[in-house]
Amino acid sequence: MPADVAQRKAGQFAKERFNERNRAWLRRIWWALPLAALPVAMAPLAIAAVFYEQHMTFAFGLAVGCGLTIAMCLAMSPPAHIEHWRQGAEGERKTARVLRPLVKGGWVLINDVQRHNGNIDHVLIGPPGVFVLETKNLQGRMSVSGDTLKQSYREDPAGGHVVDRLGTTTRGRAAALHDQLRNDGLRPGWLHAVVVVWGAFEERSVQGHRVTWIHGRELVHHLRSQPVRLIDDDIRQIAEHVSEHG
């Protein structure tokens, strides 16, 4: 990687959003944590008081430990709309880790690129060109339909969640970055829009309308199979521009 390319950590945007929302949630519900822990904490004391009075000191310590454990477990279990930011950050870190062999080989990975039309999880620049990567880390089974990623569960096939217009969004961000690079005098070639899926994605790889949907474990193989389009000087200039201007 060029030495002057600033690097944000993978998943930093999602992690910041998680921390911000999680703190707000804890400020709202903190008073309920001791109330929820109190019945569990009182149980060892009640049993000791009736049957093992000589062990009240031990029972008191056990009660405090049980109460703190319950309170901590509840505090670390935010609602799903907050938890999905933590899952997203972990998915982006997985993508960054799997790309390390390419980065060691001279490719440039830029994480959390902030743009006017939204955050890009990763921009990867290498000999085959420029790749705009969107990472999704979801539970259950994933499938692709058009520009939509569908999430379902074996126990409830009709339920689940739909990530609507994901392909449209990823493709649009790639096109906007392509136009910016061209307007600034660079030659990036066509930018590749890629959705990286972590989870039970049985199709493994789907070529959609100018968007590639691929399981994270297949990503490096897919990238290495692409034809060479950029020389080292192009890679360096594009990486520096993306890092500086987004």
BALUM-745870 format. One line per field, with one value per residue: residue number from 1; residue in three letters; chain; x, y, z of N, C-alpha, C in turn. Coordinates in nm, 2 decimals. Atoms other than C-alpha are relative to their C-alpha. Layout:
BEGIN
pos NUM/... $
code ala/... $
unit A/... $
n_px X/... $
n_py Y/... $
n_pz Z/... $
ca_px X/... $
ca_py Y/... $
ca_pz Z/... $
c_px X/... $
c_py Y/... $
c_pz Z/... $
This chain:
BEGIN
pos 1/2/3/4/5/6/7/8/9/10/11/12/13/14/15/16/17/18/19/20/21/22/23/24/25/26/27/28/29/30/31/32/33/34/35/36/37/38/39/40/41/42/43/44/45/46/47/48/49/50/51/52/53/54/55/56/57/58/59/60/61/62/63/64/65/66/67/68/69/70/71/72/73/74/75/76/77/78/79/80/81/82/83/84/85/86/87/88/89/90/91/92/93/94/95/96/97/98/99/100/101/102/103/104/105/106/107/108/109/110/111/112/113/114/115/116/117/118/119/120/121/122/123/124/125/126/127/128/129/130/131/132/133/134/135/136/137/138/139/140/141/142/143/144/145/146/147/148/149/150/151/152/153/154/155/156/157/158/159/160/161/162/163/164/165/166/167/168/169/170/171/172/173/174/175/176/177/178/179/180/181/182/183/184/185/186/187/188/189/190/191/192/193/194/195/196/197/198/199/200/201/202/203/204/205/206/207/208/209/210/211/212/213/214/215/216/217/218/219/220/221/222/223/224/225/226/227/228/229/230/231/232/233/234/235/236/237/238/239/240/241/242/243/244/245/246 $
code met/pro/ala/asp/val/ala/gln/arg/lys/ala/gly/gln/phe/ala/lys/glu/arg/phe/asn/glu/arg/asn/arg/ala/trp/leu/arg/arg/ile/trp/trp/ala/leu/pro/leu/ala/ala/leu/pro/val/ala/met/ala/pro/leu/ala/ile/ala/ala/val/phe/tyr/glu/gln/his/met/thr/phe/ala/phe/gly/leu/ala/val/gly/cys/gly/leu/thr/ile/ala/met/cys/leu/ala/met/ser/pro/pro/ala/his/ile/glu/his/trp/arg/gln/gly/ala/glu/gly/glu/arg/lys/thr/ala/arg/val/leu/arg/pro/leu/val/lys/gly/gly/trp/val/leu/ile/asn/asp/val/gln/arg/his/asn/gly/asn/ile/asp/his/val/leu/ile/gly/pro/pro/gly/val/phe/val/leu/glu/thr/lys/asn/leu/gln/gly/arg/met/ser/val/ser/gly/asp/thr/leu/lys/gln/ser/tyr/arg/glu/asp/pro/ala/gly/gly/his/val/val/asp/arg/leu/gly/thr/thr/thr/arg/gly/arg/ala/ala/ala/leu/his/asp/gln/leu/arg/asn/asp/gly/leu/arg/pro/gly/trp/leu/his/ala/val/val/val/val/trp/gly/ala/phe/glu/glu/arg/ser/val/gln/gly/his/arg/val/thr/trp/ile/his/gly/arg/glu/leu/val/his/his/leu/arg/ser/gln/pro/val/arg/leu/ile/asp/asp/asp/ile/arg/gln/ile/ala/glu/his/val/ser/glu/his/gly $
unit A/A/A/A/A/A/A/A/A/A/A/A/A/A/A/A/A/A/A/A/A/A/A/A/A/A/A/A/A/A/A/A/A/A/A/A/A/A/A/A/A/A/A/A/A/A/A/A/A/A/A/A/A/A/A/A/A/A/A/A/A/A/A/A/A/A/A/A/A/A/A/A/A/A/A/A/A/A/A/A/A/A/A/A/A/A/A/A/A/A/A/A/A/A/A/A/A/A/A/A/A/A/A/A/A/A/A/A/A/A/A/A/A/A/A/A/A/A/A/A/A/A/A/A/A/A/A/A/A/A/A/A/A/A/A/A/A/A/A/A/A/A/A/A/A/A/A/A/A/A/A/A/A/A/A/A/A/A/A/A/A/A/A/A/A/A/A/A/A/A/A/A/A/A/A/A/A/A/A/A/A/A/A/A/A/A/A/A/A/A/A/A/A/A/A/A/A/A/A/A/A/A/A/A/A/A/A/A/A/A/A/A/A/A/A/A/A/A/A/A/A/A/A/A/A/A/A/A/A/A/A/A/A/A/A/A/A/A/A/A/A/A/A/A/A/A $
n_px 0.08/-0.07/-0.02/0.08/0.15/0.06/0.07/0.10/0.02/0.12/0.12/-0.01/0.12/0.10/-0.03/0.03/0.14/0.04/-0.03/0.08/0.14/0.00/0.00/0.13/0.09/-0.04/0.05/0.14/0.05/-0.09/0.07/0.07/-0.09/0.00/0.13/0.00/-0.10/0.03/0.05/-0.10/-0.09/0.07/0.03/-0.10/0.02/0.11/-0.03/-0.10/0.07/0.09/-0.06/-0.15/-0.03/-0.14/-0.07/0.06/-0.11/-0.01/0.12/0.00/-0.09/0.07/0.11/-0.06/-0.05/0.12/0.07/-0.08/0.00/0.13/0.00/-0.09/0.06/0.11/-0.06/-0.08/0.10/0.09/0.10/-0.06/-0.04/-0.13/-0.09/-0.04/-0.12/-0.11/-0.01/-0.05/-0.14/-0.07/0.00/-0.10/-0.13/-0.02/-0.04/-0.14/-0.09/-0.01/-0.07/-0.14/-0.10/0.00/-0.06/-0.15/-0.05/-0.01/0.13/0.03/0.14/0.04/0.12/0.09/-0.02/0.12/0.03/0.12/0.11/0.00/-0.13/-0.04/-0.07/-0.13/-0.04/-0.11/-0.06/-0.11/-0.02/0.13/0.08/0.05/0.11/0.07/0.04/0.10/0.00/0.12/-0.03/0.14/0.03/0.09/-0.04/0.00/0.02/0.01/0.10/-0.01/-0.09/0.03/-0.05/0.11/-0.05/0.11/-0.04/0.05/0.11/0.10/-0.04/0.08/-0.04/-0.13/-0.02/-0.04/-0.08/0.06/-0.08/-0.15/-0.08/0.01/-0.08/-0.15/-0.03/0.00/-0.12/-0.11/0.01/-0.03/-0.15/-0.06/0.01/-0.09/-0.14/-0.02/0.01/-0.12/-0.11/-0.05/0.05/0.02/0.08/0.13/-0.01/0.08/0.09/0.00/0.06/-0.06/0.10/-0.05/0.12/0.04/0.03/-0.02/-0.04/-0.14/-0.04/0.11/-0.03/0.13/-0.01/-0.12/-0.03/-0.03/0.03/-0.10/-0.03/-0.13/-0.11/-0.02/-0.03/-0.14/-0.01/0.07/-0.07/-0.13/0.04/0.03/-0.11/-0.08/0.05/-0.07/-0.14/-0.03/0.02/0.15/0.04/-0.05/0.07/0.14/0.01/-0.03/0.12/0.11/-0.03/0.00/0.12/0.12 $
n_py -0.12/-0.13/-0.05/-0.12/0.03/0.01/0.13/0.02/0.14/0.06/0.00/-0.11/-0.07/0.08/0.01/-0.12/0.00/0.09/-0.05/-0.11/0.04/0.08/-0.09/-0.06/0.10/0.03/-0.12/0.01/0.12/0.04/0.02/0.13/0.10/0.06/0.06/0.13/0.08/0.02/0.13/0.10/-0.03/0.03/0.14/0.06/-0.05/0.06/0.14/0.01/-0.05/0.10/0.13/0.00/-0.13/-0.01/-0.03/-0.13/-0.08/0.06/-0.03/-0.14/-0.01/0.06/-0.09/-0.11/0.04/0.03/-0.12/-0.07/0.08/-0.03/-0.14/-0.01/0.07/-0.08/-0.12/0.03/0.06/-0.10/0.04/0.04/-0.11/-0.05/0.12/0.02/-0.08/0.07/0.11/-0.06/-0.03/0.13/0.05/-0.08/0.05/0.13/-0.03/-0.06/0.11/0.09/-0.07/-0.02/0.05/-0.09/-0.12/0.03/0.02/-0.13/-0.06/-0.11/0.00/-0.12/0.04/-0.11/-0.11/-0.08/-0.07/-0.07/0.09/0.11/0.06/0.12/0.08/0.02/-0.02/0.09/-0.03/0.09/0.02/0.02/-0.12/-0.06/0.08/-0.06/0.11/-0.02/0.12/0.03/0.11/0.02/0.14/0.07/0.03/-0.11/0.02/-0.13/-0.01/-0.13/-0.09/0.02/0.12/0.05/0.08/0.09/0.10/0.13/0.02/-0.09/-0.04/-0.11/-0.12/-0.06/-0.14/-0.03/-0.12/-0.04/-0.09/0.01/0.00/-0.14/-0.09/0.03/-0.04/-0.15/-0.05/0.03/-0.09/-0.13/-0.01/0.01/-0.13/-0.09/0.03/-0.04/-0.15/-0.06/0.03/0.14/0.11/0.12/0.10/0.01/0.04/0.12/0.00/0.14/0.02/0.12/0.06/0.09/0.08/0.12/-0.05/0.12/-0.03/-0.03/-0.11/-0.04/-0.12/-0.08/-0.11/-0.08/0.02/0.14/0.04/0.11/0.04/-0.06/0.10/0.01/-0.13/-0.01/0.08/-0.08/-0.12/0.04/0.06/-0.11/-0.04/-0.12/-0.12/-0.12/0.01/-0.05/-0.14/-0.02/0.05/-0.09/-0.12/0.02/0.02/-0.13/-0.09/0.04/-0.02/-0.15/-0.06/0.08 $
n_pz 0.00/0.00/-0.13/-0.04/0.01/-0.13/-0.01/-0.11/-0.03/0.06/-0.09/-0.10/0.01/-0.06/-0.15/-0.06/-0.01/-0.11/-0.13/-0.02/-0.02/-0.12/-0.11/-0.02/-0.06/-0.14/-0.08/-0.01/-0.08/-0.11/-0.13/0.00/-0.02/-0.14/-0.03/0.06/-0.07/-0.15/-0.04/0.01/-0.11/-0.13/-0.02/-0.09/-0.13/-0.06/-0.03/-0.11/-0.12/-0.05/-0.02/-0.02/-0.06/-0.02/0.13/0.06/0.07/0.14/0.07/0.04/0.12/0.12/0.04/0.08/0.13/0.09/0.04/0.10/0.13/0.07/0.04/0.11/0.12/0.06/0.06/0.12/0.10/0.04/0.10/0.13/0.08/-0.04/0.02/0.14/0.03/-0.05/0.10/0.12/-0.02/0.00/0.13/0.08/-0.05/0.07/0.14/0.00/-0.03/0.11/0.11/-0.03/0.10/0.11/-0.04/-0.01/0.14/0.07/0.01/-0.10/-0.06/-0.07/-0.08/-0.05/0.09/-0.02/0.12/-0.02/0.02/-0.10/-0.04/0.07/-0.10/0.04/0.14/0.02/0.12/0.04/0.14/0.08/0.00/-0.13/-0.05/-0.11/-0.07/-0.11/-0.08/-0.08/-0.09/-0.05/-0.05/0.08/0.13/0.09/0.15/0.08/0.09/0.06/-0.07/-0.13/-0.08/-0.08/-0.11/-0.05/-0.10/0.03/-0.09/0.04/0.14/0.05/-0.08/0.04/0.02/0.14/0.02/0.13/0.09/-0.04/0.13/0.06/-0.08/0.02/0.14/0.01/-0.07/0.09/0.11/-0.04/-0.02/0.13/0.07/-0.06/0.04/0.14/0.01/-0.06/0.09/-0.03/0.09/-0.09/0.06/-0.07/-0.14/-0.02/-0.12/-0.05/-0.13/-0.06/-0.09/-0.11/-0.05/0.07/0.14/0.07/0.14/0.00/0.09/0.10/0.08/0.03/0.10/-0.04/-0.14/-0.03/-0.13/-0.02/-0.14/-0.04/0.02/0.14/0.05/0.05/0.13/0.11/0.04/0.07/0.13/0.10/0.09/-0.04/0.07/-0.05/-0.03/-0.14/-0.02/0.00/-0.14/-0.10/0.02/-0.04/-0.14/-0.06/0.03/-0.08/-0.14/-0.03/0.04/-0.02 $
ca_px 0.00/0.13/0.27/0.06/-0.28/-0.47/-0.63/-0.95/-1.02/-1.26/-1.61/-1.52/-1.83/-2.06/-1.88/-1.92/-2.29/-2.33/-2.15/-2.35/-2.69/-2.59/-2.50/-2.83/-3.02/-2.82/-2.90/-3.26/-3.29/-3.01/-3.26/-3.42/-3.10/-3.08/-3.45/-3.41/-3.10/-3.26/-3.47/-3.18/-2.95/-3.20/-3.24/-2.90/-2.96/-3.30/-3.19/-2.89/-3.11/-3.35/-3.11/-2.74/-2.73/-2.37/-2.28/-2.44/-2.10/-2.06/-2.42/-2.38/-2.08/-2.28/-2.57/-2.36/-2.19/-2.53/-2.68/-2.39/-2.38/-2.75/-2.71/-2.41/-2.58/-2.88/-2.66/-2.47/-2.80/-2.93/-3.23/-3.19/-3.19/-2.88/-2.72/-2.72/-2.46/-2.23/-2.29/-2.22/-1.89/-1.78/-1.87/-1.65/-1.36/-1.41/-1.39/-1.07/-0.91/-0.98/-0.83/-0.50/-0.32/-0.41/-0.30/0.04/0.07/0.04/-0.34/-0.47/-0.77/-0.94/-1.20/-1.50/-1.49/-1.73/-1.91/-2.20/-2.42/-2.34/-2.06/-1.87/-1.75/-1.44/-1.27/-1.02/-0.77/-0.55/-0.43/-0.79/-0.93/-1.13/-1.38/-1.65/-1.73/-2.05/-2.04/-2.35/-2.31/-2.65/-2.79/-3.00/-3.00/-2.93/-3.05/-3.05/-3.34/-3.28/-3.12/-3.24/-3.08/-3.33/-3.27/-3.48/-3.47/-3.51/-3.76/-3.96/-3.91/-4.18/-4.03/-3.69/-3.58/-3.53/-3.24/-3.42/-3.23/-2.89/-2.77/-2.90/-2.73/-2.39/-2.40/-2.49/-2.20/-1.96/-2.09/-2.06/-1.70/-1.62/-1.75/-1.56/-1.23/-1.28/-1.37/-1.05/-0.84/-0.78/-0.83/-0.99/-1.17/-1.52/-1.56/-1.69/-1.98/-1.95/-2.17/-1.98/-2.21/-2.11/-2.35/-2.54/-2.52/-2.57/-2.54/-2.19/-2.16/-2.43/-2.37/-2.65/-2.70/-2.35/-2.33/-2.15/-2.29/-2.03/-1.97/-1.68/-1.48/-1.50/-1.40/-1.02/-1.05/-1.30/-1.08/-0.76/-0.95/-1.01/-0.80/-0.53/-0.65/-0.43/-0.06/0.11/0.11/-0.27/-0.32/-0.12/-0.29/-0.64/-0.57/-0.43/-0.73/-0.99/-0.82/-0.80/-1.13/-1.36 $
ca_py 0.00/0.35/0.50/0.82/0.64/0.71/0.39/0.36/0.03/-0.20/-0.17/0.16/0.34/0.06/0.03/0.40/0.38/0.08/0.25/0.57/0.40/0.15/0.43/0.60/0.28/0.21/0.57/0.50/0.16/0.16/0.18/-0.15/-0.35/-0.38/-0.45/-0.74/-0.87/-0.84/-1.16/-1.37/-1.21/-1.27/-1.64/-1.75/-1.53/-1.67/-2.03/-1.97/-1.78/-2.08/-2.38/-2.27/-1.97/-2.05/-1.99/-1.64/-1.48/-1.72/-1.67/-1.30/-1.32/-1.56/-1.32/-1.03/-1.23/-1.36/-1.02/-0.86/-1.14/-1.09/-0.71/-0.74/-1.00/-0.77/-0.46/-0.65/-0.76/-0.45/-0.45/-0.60/-0.26/-0.17/-0.52/-0.52/-0.24/-0.46/-0.76/-0.53/-0.42/-0.78/-0.87/-0.58/-0.70/-1.05/-0.91/-0.71/-1.02/-1.24/-0.98/-0.97/-1.19/-0.95/-0.65/-0.82/-0.88/-0.51/-0.45/-0.14/-0.17/0.14/0.09/0.31/0.55/0.84/0.99/1.22/0.93/0.71/0.51/0.25/-0.04/-0.11/0.02/-0.24/-0.14/-0.39/-0.51/-0.62/-0.27/-0.10/-0.29/-0.13/-0.38/-0.38/-0.64/-0.81/-1.03/-1.19/-1.49/-1.75/-1.84/-1.59/-1.58/-1.32/-1.21/-0.92/-0.64/-0.78/-1.00/-1.22/-1.36/-1.66/-1.93/-2.30/-2.29/-2.01/-2.01/-1.75/-1.51/-1.34/-1.01/-0.85/-0.61/-0.42/-0.24/-0.35/-0.42/-0.08/0.10/-0.07/-0.03/0.34/0.40/0.23/0.44/0.76/0.69/0.59/0.93/1.12/0.95/1.00/1.37/1.42/1.28/0.92/0.60/0.35/0.15/0.04/0.00/-0.34/-0.35/-0.65/-0.75/-0.98/-1.21/-1.37/-1.65/-1.94/-1.82/-2.15/-2.00/-1.89/-1.66/-1.48/-1.25/-0.99/-0.68/-0.52/-0.65/-0.96/-1.13/-1.36/-1.55/-1.40/-1.73/-1.71/-1.35/-1.38/-1.65/-1.44/-1.13/-1.32/-1.47/-1.12/-1.00/-0.74/-0.38/-0.14/-0.08/0.00/0.37/0.37/0.17/0.42/0.73/0.59/0.48/0.82/1.00/0.78/0.81/1.19/1.27/0.97 $
ca_pz 0.00/-0.08/0.24/0.22/0.18/0.50/0.63/0.84/1.01/0.85/1.01/1.18/1.05/1.16/1.50/1.56/1.48/1.71/2.00/1.96/1.95/2.22/2.46/2.40/2.47/2.79/2.91/2.86/3.03/3.29/3.58/3.47/3.50/3.88/3.89/3.65/3.84/4.19/4.19/4.07/4.33/4.61/4.55/4.70/5.00/5.06/5.04/5.27/5.52/5.55/5.52/5.54/5.77/5.85/5.49/5.45/5.36/5.07/4.97/4.97/4.73/4.51/4.51/4.40/4.13/3.99/4.00/3.82/3.56/3.48/3.46/3.23/3.00/2.96/2.90/2.63/2.45/2.28/2.05/1.70/1.53/1.73/1.72/1.34/1.34/1.55/1.31/1.02/1.17/1.23/0.87/0.73/0.95/0.80/0.45/0.54/0.69/0.39/0.16/0.34/0.09/-0.19/0.01/0.09/-0.29/-0.37/-0.39/-0.20/0.04/0.16/0.43/0.52/0.23/0.32/0.02/-0.03/-0.14/0.16/0.31/0.10/0.31/0.11/-0.21/-0.34/-0.61/-0.79/-1.13/-1.24/-1.16/-0.89/-0.68/-0.47/-0.20/0.02/0.30/0.45/0.76/0.84/1.02/0.85/0.48/0.21/-0.16/-0.43/-0.63/-0.88/-0.68/-0.35/-0.08/0.09/0.44/0.56/0.83/0.80/1.09/0.92/0.54/0.49/0.75/0.75/0.62/0.28/0.21/-0.07/-0.36/-0.22/-0.58/-0.70/-0.42/-0.46/-0.84/-0.80/-0.56/-0.80/-1.09/-0.90/-0.79/-1.15/-1.28/-1.02/-1.10/-1.47/-1.42/-1.22/-1.50/-1.38/-1.58/-1.35/-1.62/-1.52/-1.15/-1.03/-0.78/-0.55/-0.26/-0.02/0.18/0.51/0.62/0.47/0.10/-0.08/-0.43/-0.34/-0.64/-0.85/-1.14/-1.14/-1.34/-1.31/-0.96/-0.84/-0.53/-0.37/-0.05/0.15/0.12/-0.25/-0.28/-0.32/-0.59/-0.78/-0.77/-0.88/-1.17/-1.33/-1.62/-1.56/-1.65/-1.44/-1.41/-1.08/-1.14/-1.21/-0.88/-0.68/-0.83/-0.78/-0.43/-0.33/-0.49/-0.32/0.02/-0.01/-0.18/-0.11 $
c_px 0.09/0.00/-0.09/-0.15/-0.05/-0.09/-0.09/-0.01/-0.12/-0.11/0.00/-0.13/-0.11/0.02/-0.04/-0.15/-0.06/0.02/-0.09/-0.14/-0.01/0.00/-0.13/-0.10/0.03/-0.05/-0.15/-0.05/0.08/-0.07/-0.06/0.10/0.01/-0.13/-0.01/0.09/-0.04/-0.05/0.10/0.10/-0.05/-0.01/0.11/-0.01/-0.12/0.02/0.10/-0.07/-0.09/0.08/0.15/0.04/0.15/0.08/-0.05/0.11/0.02/-0.12/-0.01/0.09/-0.07/-0.11/0.05/0.05/-0.12/-0.06/0.08/0.01/-0.13/0.00/0.09/-0.05/-0.11/0.06/0.07/-0.10/-0.09/-0.10/0.06/0.04/0.13/0.10/0.05/0.12/0.13/0.03/0.06/0.15/0.09/0.01/0.11/0.14/0.03/0.05/0.15/0.10/0.02/0.07/0.15/0.10/0.02/0.08/0.15/0.06/-0.01/-0.14/-0.02/-0.14/-0.02/-0.13/-0.08/0.02/-0.13/-0.02/-0.14/-0.12/0.01/0.14/0.03/0.09/0.15/0.02/0.13/0.06/0.11/0.01/-0.13/-0.09/-0.04/-0.13/-0.07/-0.07/-0.10/-0.01/-0.13/0.03/-0.13/-0.01/-0.10/0.05/-0.02/-0.02/-0.02/-0.11/0.00/0.11/-0.02/0.06/-0.10/0.06/-0.12/0.06/-0.06/-0.13/-0.12/0.03/-0.07/0.04/0.13/-0.01/0.05/0.09/-0.03/0.10/0.14/0.08/0.00/0.09/0.15/0.04/0.00/0.12/0.12/0.00/0.04/0.15/0.07/0.00/0.09/0.15/0.03/0.00/0.13/0.12/0.07/-0.06/-0.03/-0.06/-0.14/0.01/-0.10/-0.07/-0.01/-0.07/0.06/-0.09/0.07/-0.12/-0.03/-0.05/0.03/0.04/0.14/0.04/-0.12/0.04/-0.13/0.03/0.11/0.03/0.04/-0.03/0.08/0.02/0.14/0.12/0.04/0.06/0.14/0.02/-0.06/0.09/0.13/-0.03/-0.03/0.12/0.06/-0.05/0.08/0.14/0.02/-0.02/-0.15/-0.05/0.03/-0.08/-0.14/-0.01/0.02/-0.12/-0.12/0.02/-0.02/-0.14/-0.13/-0.07 $
c_py 0.12/0.05/0.11/-0.02/-0.02/-0.12/0.01/-0.15/-0.05/0.00/0.12/0.08/-0.07/-0.01/0.13/0.02/-0.09/0.07/0.12/-0.04/-0.09/0.08/0.06/-0.10/-0.03/0.12/-0.01/-0.11/-0.04/-0.04/-0.14/-0.12/-0.06/-0.06/-0.14/-0.10/-0.04/-0.14/-0.11/0.01/-0.04/-0.15/-0.07/0.04/-0.06/-0.14/-0.01/0.04/-0.11/-0.13/0.00/0.13/0.02/0.04/0.13/0.08/-0.05/0.03/0.14/0.03/-0.06/0.09/0.12/-0.04/-0.03/0.12/0.08/-0.07/0.03/0.14/0.02/-0.07/0.09/0.13/-0.03/-0.06/0.11/-0.05/-0.03/0.11/0.06/-0.11/-0.01/0.08/-0.08/-0.12/0.05/0.03/-0.12/-0.05/0.08/-0.04/-0.13/0.02/0.05/-0.11/-0.09/0.06/0.03/-0.05/0.09/0.13/-0.02/-0.01/0.13/0.07/0.11/-0.02/0.12/-0.02/0.13/0.13/0.09/0.09/0.07/-0.09/-0.12/-0.06/-0.13/-0.08/-0.01/0.05/-0.08/0.03/-0.09/-0.01/-0.02/0.12/0.04/-0.07/0.08/-0.11/0.04/-0.14/-0.01/-0.12/-0.03/-0.14/-0.06/-0.03/0.12/-0.04/0.13/-0.01/0.14/0.08/-0.01/-0.12/-0.04/-0.09/-0.08/-0.10/-0.13/-0.03/0.08/0.05/0.13/0.13/0.06/0.14/0.02/0.13/0.06/0.10/0.00/0.01/0.14/0.09/-0.02/0.03/0.15/0.06/-0.02/0.10/0.14/0.02/-0.01/0.14/0.10/-0.02/0.04/0.15/0.06/-0.05/-0.14/-0.10/-0.13/-0.12/-0.01/-0.06/-0.12/0.01/-0.14/0.01/-0.13/-0.05/-0.10/-0.07/-0.11/0.05/-0.12/0.01/0.03/0.11/0.02/0.12/0.07/0.10/0.10/0.00/-0.15/-0.02/-0.12/-0.02/0.05/-0.10/-0.02/0.12/0.01/-0.07/0.07/0.12/-0.04/-0.05/0.11/0.04/0.13/0.12/0.12/-0.03/0.06/0.15/0.04/-0.03/0.11/0.13/-0.01/-0.01/0.13/0.09/-0.05/0.03/0.15/0.06/-0.08/-0.03 $
c_pz 0.00/0.15/0.04/-0.02/0.14/0.01/0.12/0.02/-0.06/0.11/0.09/-0.01/0.07/0.15/0.07/0.01/0.11/0.14/0.03/0.04/0.13/0.13/0.03/0.06/0.14/0.09/0.03/0.09/0.12/0.13/0.01/0.03/0.14/0.03/-0.05/0.07/0.14/0.03/-0.01/0.12/0.14/0.03/0.09/0.15/0.08/0.04/0.12/0.13/0.06/0.03/0.04/0.06/0.03/-0.12/-0.06/-0.07/-0.14/-0.08/-0.05/-0.12/-0.12/-0.05/-0.08/-0.13/-0.10/-0.04/-0.10/-0.14/-0.08/-0.06/-0.12/-0.13/-0.06/-0.06/-0.13/-0.10/-0.05/-0.10/-0.14/-0.09/0.03/-0.03/-0.14/-0.04/0.05/-0.09/-0.13/0.01/-0.01/-0.15/-0.08/0.05/-0.06/-0.14/0.00/0.02/-0.12/-0.12/0.03/-0.10/-0.12/0.04/0.01/-0.14/-0.08/-0.03/0.11/0.05/0.08/0.06/0.03/-0.08/0.02/-0.12/0.02/-0.02/0.09/0.02/-0.09/0.09/-0.03/-0.15/-0.02/-0.14/-0.03/-0.15/-0.08/0.00/0.14/0.03/0.11/0.07/0.11/0.07/0.08/0.09/0.07/0.04/-0.10/-0.14/-0.09/-0.15/-0.06/-0.10/-0.06/0.08/0.15/0.07/0.10/0.11/0.05/0.10/-0.03/0.08/-0.05/-0.14/-0.05/0.07/-0.05/-0.03/-0.15/0.00/-0.14/-0.07/0.04/-0.13/-0.06/0.07/-0.02/-0.14/-0.02/0.06/-0.09/-0.12/0.03/0.02/-0.13/-0.07/0.06/-0.04/-0.14/-0.01/0.05/-0.08/0.01/-0.10/0.07/-0.08/0.07/0.14/0.02/0.13/0.05/0.14/0.06/0.11/0.09/0.06/-0.09/-0.14/-0.09/-0.15/-0.02/-0.09/-0.10/-0.07/-0.04/-0.10/0.04/0.14/0.02/0.15/0.03/0.15/0.04/-0.02/-0.14/-0.06/-0.07/-0.13/-0.11/-0.05/-0.08/-0.14/-0.11/-0.08/0.05/-0.09/0.04/0.02/0.14/0.02/0.01/0.14/0.10/-0.01/0.05/0.15/0.08/-0.01/0.09/0.15/0.03/-0.02/0.03/-0.13 $
